[in-house]
């Protein structure tokens, strides 16, 4: 399974989220996921909201183009990014 899947108008990406980090940042990758550290705690959907905001800001797309598809209560999350080509993830370490 690849971390990034190409879609018609963007891509779907699997992230492994680490909440309560000192700062929000990309923190590495494996074949099946991209690791993201988030400052937000994993309560009341705050980490999910922080992930969406982080990705929207990083890729300069509106928040409405970043949709959490699966993993609302899991550390592994699948996110749909409209308007973001899969090639943009090649630059993430």
Secondary structure, 3 states (H helix, E strand, C coil): CCCEEEECCEEEEEEEEECCCCCCEEEEECCCCEEEECCCCCCCCHHHHHHHHHHHHHHCCCHHHEEEEECCCCCEEEEEEECCCHHHHHHCC
